[in-house]
């Protein structure tokens, strides 16, 4: 997988709905993962780390009472709600947690780091265009009643697809089954198409019972099975390149009316012509600002996003690029 969108399958987790009421005494302290986005981040994505602790120890604070902005379509219907990053801080710093909880989180992070290394090795061995299911034999199958379910799939199974990278826009569009949208060869005359990938929803063509039996029989920590790739379109991920750097564009099937959170430093509403959009800004010490615009195109159920470093384009320039993309036929 390519680009600056870390954790392809965890887009929903990175922008998960914030917890409105938090019991700080609970063992699981839910928070928005404070993972920062980097431009041109390549295949090595530590998926396991986020799966285990992305909503636990990844953030420095737990928030409640989030302020939200609403994006509406041309009919005045709410198509997306997103928190602004402003709210009441209930507690901060994992260092303030009980020692036992700190140790548990540290162990979870170490285990997840090891698991993500295994996942990356498996991804390296996959051929582009193929999928695999990984079954992890649980150490303890006793269900934690306090744990929040963050996946609709079997919690012991991870499914991955290794996308094919296309360096020709014509070839990418030929392979793209969804014909509801088109992508320009260049944006603002300064950024040209560099490469793109079509991502598919995780396949469910695997047998948990068979993989579990094999793991138990052979006393394996995990079992890997290559499986048929789903034919259900998830999103298209495209990189454009200019003299000052790259920008990333994505188009996906929208979940109209969805309520999402954001780990951005700030979120504001901007206009792309008559189309409402959310502009997120990420700030980090000694790093350039990072801007990310998301919107639902009027008259459609497609979600668009454009993102780039502030050193590549200014906030105003990125809005202009997003407007051009939104108007492209």
TORLUMRO-178297 format. One line per field, with one value per residue (C-alpha): residue in three letters; chain; y, z, x. Coordinates in steps of 0.5 Angstrom, whole numbers, always signed. Example, Ala and Ser with C-alpha at 12.3 -4.5 7.8 and 13.67 -1.06 7.14 Angstrom:
BEGIN
rest <- ALA_SER
kette <- A_A
north <- -9_-2
up <- +16_+14
east <- +25_+27
//
This chain:
BEGIN
rest <- UNK_UNK_UNK_UNK_UNK_UNK_UNK_UNK_UNK_UNK_UNK_UNK_UNK_UNK_UNK_UNK_UNK_UNK_UNK_UNK_UNK_UNK_UNK_UNK_UNK_UNK_UNK_UNK_UNK_UNK_UNK_UNK_UNK_UNK_UNK_UNK_UNK_UNK_UNK_UNK_UNK_UNK_UNK_UNK_UNK_UNK_UNK_UNK_UNK_UNK_UNK_UNK_UNK_UNK_UNK_UNK_UNK_UNK_UNK_UNK_UNK_UNK_UNK_UNK_UNK_UNK_UNK_UNK_UNK_UNK_UNK_UNK_UNK_UNK_UNK_UNK_UNK_UNK_UNK_UNK_UNK_UNK_UNK_UNK_UNK_UNK_UNK_UNK_UNK_UNK_UNK_UNK_UNK_UNK_UNK_UNK_UNK_UNK_UNK_UNK_UNK_UNK_UNK_UNK_UNK_UNK_UNK_UNK_UNK_UNK_UNK_UNK_UNK_UNK_UNK_UNK_UNK_UNK_UNK_UNK_UNK_UNK_UNK_UNK_UNK_UNK_UNK_UNK_UNK_UNK_UNK_UNK_UNK_UNK_UNK_UNK_UNK_UNK_UNK_UNK_UNK_UNK_UNK_UNK_UNK_UNK_UNK_UNK_UNK_UNK_UNK_UNK_UNK_UNK_UNK_UNK_UNK_UNK_UNK_UNK_UNK_UNK_UNK_UNK_UNK_UNK_UNK_UNK_UNK_UNK_UNK_UNK_UNK_UNK_UNK_UNK_UNK_UNK_UNK_UNK_UNK_UNK_UNK_UNK_UNK_UNK_UNK_UNK_UNK_UNK_UNK_UNK_UNK_UNK_UNK_UNK_UNK_UNK_UNK_UNK_UNK_UNK_UNK_UNK_UNK_UNK_UNK_UNK_UNK_UNK_UNK_UNK_UNK_UNK_UNK_UNK_UNK_UNK_UNK_UNK_UNK_UNK_UNK_UNK_UNK_UNK_UNK_UNK_UNK_UNK_UNK_UNK_UNK_UNK_UNK_UNK_UNK_UNK_UNK_UNK_UNK_UNK_UNK_UNK_UNK_UNK_UNK_UNK_UNK_UNK_UNK_UNK_UNK_UNK_UNK_UNK_UNK_UNK_UNK_UNK_UNK_UNK_UNK_UNK_UNK_UNK_UNK_UNK_UNK_UNK_UNK_UNK_UNK_UNK_UNK_UNK_UNK_UNK_UNK_UNK_UNK_UNK_UNK_UNK_UNK_UNK_UNK_UNK_UNK_UNK_UNK_UNK_UNK_UNK_UNK_UNK_UNK_UNK_UNK_UNK_UNK_UNK_UNK_UNK_UNK_UNK_UNK_UNK_UNK_UNK_UNK_UNK_UNK_UNK_UNK_UNK_UNK_UNK_UNK_UNK_UNK_UNK_UNK_UNK_UNK_UNK_UNK_UNK_UNK
kette <- A_A_A_A_A_A_A_A_A_A_A_A_A_A_A_A_A_A_A_A_A_A_A_A_A_A_A_A_A_A_A_A_A_A_A_A_A_A_A_A_A_A_A_A_A_A_A_A_A_A_A_A_A_A_A_A_A_A_A_A_A_A_A_A_A_A_A_A_A_A_A_A_A_A_A_A_A_A_A_A_A_A_A_A_A_A_A_A_A_A_A_A_A_A_A_A_A_A_A_A_A_A_A_A_A_A_A_A_A_A_A_A_A_A_A_A_A_A_A_A_A_A_A_A_A_A_A_A_A_A_A_A_A_A_A_A_A_A_A_A_A_A_A_A_A_A_A_A_A_A_A_A_A_A_A_A_A_A_A_A_A_A_A_A_A_A_A_A_A_A_A_A_A_A_A_A_A_A_A_A_A_A_A_A_A_A_A_A_A_A_A_A_A_A_A_A_A_A_A_A_A_A_A_A_A_A_A_A_A_A_A_A_A_A_A_A_A_A_A_A_A_A_A_A_A_A_A_A_A_A_A_A_A_A_A_A_A_A_A_A_A_A_A_A_A_A_A_A_A_A_A_A_A_A_A_A_A_A_A_A_A_A_A_A_A_A_A_A_A_A_A_A_A_A_A_A_A_A_A_A_A_A_A_A_A_A_A_A_A_A_A_A_A_A_A_A_A_A_A_A_A_A_A_A_A_A_A_A_A_A_A_A_A_A_A_A_A_A_A_A_A_A_A_A_A_A_A_A_A
north <- +0_+7_+14_+18_+15_+10_+4_+3_-1_+3_+10_+9_+8_+14_+18_+14_+18_+20_+18_+23_+20_+17_+13_+14_+9_+4_-1_+1_+9_+10_+16_+19_+16_+22_+19_+24_+24_+24_+25_+19_+14_+7_+0_-1_+1_-1_-4_-8_-3_+1_-5_-6_+1_+6_+8_+6_+9_+13_+19_+24_+26_+23_+28_+29_+34_+35_+41_+39_+42_+39_+39_+39_+38_+43_+40_+42_+35_+33_+29_+29_+31_+32_+34_+40_+38_+42_+40_+39_+35_+30_+27_+27_+23_+16_+17_+19_+12_+6_+3_-4_+0_+3_-4_-7_-2_-2_-10_-9_-4_-9_-15_-10_-8_-15_-17_-11_-14_-20_-17_-13_-19_-23_-17_-17_-24_-22_-21_-14_-16_-21_-22_-26_-27_-28_-32_-30_-36_-32_-33_-32_-33_-30_-24_-18_-15_-8_-8_-4_-8_-4_-9_-13_-18_-24_-20_-26_-25_-19_-19_-15_-14_-12_-7_-6_+1_+4_+9_+11_+14_+11_+4_+6_+8_+2_-2_+2_-1_+5_+10_+15_+20_+21_+24_+30_+28_+35_+40_+47_+46_+44_+37_+32_+25_+20_+14_+11_+5_+2_-1_-6_-8_-14_-20_-25_-31_-35_-40_-38_-45_-49_-44_-44_-52_-51_-47_-51_-57_-55_-50_-44_-37_-35_-38_-35_-36_-33_-32_-29_-21_-18_-14_-9_-2_+1_+7_+10_+13_+17_+21_+28_+31_+38_+42_+43_+36_+31_+31_+26_+25_+20_+18_+13_+11_+16_+14_+19_+22_+19_+22_+22_+25_+28_+28_+34_+40_+44_+43_+49_+49_+51_+52_+49_+53_+51_+45_+45_+41_+40_+43_+39_+42_+38_+41_+38_+41_+42_+39_+43_+44_+39_+40_+35_+37_+32_+33_+29_+32_+35_+31_+24_+19_+20_+22_+26_+28_+32_+33_+36_+39_+46_+47_+44_+48_+53_+52_+57_+53_+47_+49_+51_+45_+41_+46_+44_+37_+37_+41_+36_+32
up <- +0_-1_+1_+7_+10_+15_+17_+11_+14_+20_+17_+21_+28_+27_+26_+30_+34_+40_+47_+50_+57_+60_+66_+68_+73_+67_+65_+58_+57_+50_+47_+40_+37_+36_+30_+26_+18_+14_+7_+2_+8_+4_+6_+13_+17_+24_+24_+30_+34_+33_+33_+40_+43_+38_+42_+49_+50_+43_+46_+52_+54_+55_+52_+53_+51_+44_+40_+33_+26_+21_+14_+10_+2_-3_+0_+7_+10_+14_+11_+16_+23_+26_+32_+32_+37_+43_+49_+56_+58_+64_+65_+62_+61_+62_+67_+72_+71_+76_+76_+74_+68_+66_+66_+62_+57_+56_+55_+50_+46_+46_+44_+38_+36_+35_+32_+27_+25_+23_+19_+15_+14_+11_+7_+4_+1_-2_-9_-11_-12_-7_+0_+6_+12_+19_+25_+32_+37_+43_+49_+53_+50_+56_+54_+57_+59_+59_+52_+47_+40_+35_+29_+26_+24_+28_+33_+32_+24_+21_+13_+8_+1_-2_-8_-15_-16_-23_-26_-31_-30_-36_-33_-26_-29_-34_-28_-23_-24_-20_-26_-22_-22_-26_-23_-27_-30_-26_-21_-21_-27_-22_-19_-24_-23_-20_-18_-16_-12_-12_-5_-4_+2_+7_+4_+8_+4_+10_+15_+22_+25_+20_+22_+29_+29_+25_+30_+36_+32_+30_+36_+32_+35_+28_+21_+15_+9_+2_+0_-6_-6_-5_-11_-7_-8_-2_-4_-9_-7_-12_-11_-15_-15_-16_-15_-8_-6_-6_-5_-4_-6_-4_-7_-3_-2_+4_+10_+9_+16_+19_+26_+26_+31_+29_+32_+29_+32_+30_+25_+21_+16_+9_+2_-4_-8_-6_-3_+5_+7_+14_+14_+19_+21_+25_+28_+31_+35_+30_+24_+18_+19_+15_+12_+10_+7_+7_+4_+1_-6_-7_-11_-9_-4_-5_+0_-3_+1_-1_+4_+4_+8_+9_+6_-1_-1_+3_+7_+1_-4_-2_-2_-9_-11_-7_-11_-18_-16_-14_-20_-25_-29
east <- +0_+2_+2_+1_-5_-3_-7_-11_-16_-16_-19_-25_-21_-17_-23_-27_-33_-31_-33_-38_-38_-32_-31_-24_-24_-25_-19_-20_-19_-22_-19_-17_-11_-6_-2_+0_+0_+6_+7_+9_+9_+10_+8_+11_+5_+4_-3_-2_+0_-7_-11_-9_-7_-9_-15_-12_-5_-4_-7_-5_-12_-19_-24_-31_-37_-34_-36_-38_-39_-44_-43_-50_-51_-55_-61_-59_-59_-53_-48_-43_-41_-34_-32_-27_-22_-25_-28_-27_-21_-22_-15_-9_-2_-2_+4_-2_-5_-4_+2_-1_-5_+1_+5_-1_-1_+6_+6_+0_+4_+10_+6_+3_+9_+12_+5_+6_+13_+10_+4_+9_+13_+7_+5_+12_+11_+4_+4_+0_-7_-8_-11_-9_-13_-9_-12_-8_-9_-12_-8_-14_-21_-24_-28_-27_-34_-31_-27_-30_-32_-28_-29_-35_-30_-28_-23_-18_-17_-14_-15_-10_-10_-4_-6_-3_+0_-1_+3_-2_-8_-11_-10_-12_-19_-20_-19_-24_-30_-34_-35_-39_-33_-26_-20_-16_-9_-6_-9_-8_-3_+3_+1_+1_-1_+4_+1_-5_-8_-15_-17_-22_-26_-24_-26_-30_-28_-24_-26_-24_-26_-21_-15_-16_-16_-9_-6_-8_-6_+1_+2_+2_+1_-2_-4_-4_-9_-9_-16_-20_-20_-26_-29_-33_-30_-27_-23_-18_-12_-8_-1_+0_+7_+9_+16_+15_+12_+6_-1_-6_-13_-18_-25_-29_-36_-39_-43_-48_-50_-44_-41_-34_-28_-21_-15_-13_-11_-17_-22_-26_-32_-30_-33_-31_-36_-43_-40_-39_-32_-28_-21_-17_-10_-5_+1_+7_+13_+19_+14_+11_+3_-1_-8_-13_-20_-26_-32_-39_-40_-46_-51_-47_-46_-38_-33_-27_-21_-14_-8_-1_+4_+4_+11_+8_+2_-2_-8_-11_-8_-10_-18_-17_-14_-20_-25_-22_-22_-30_-32_-28_-33
//
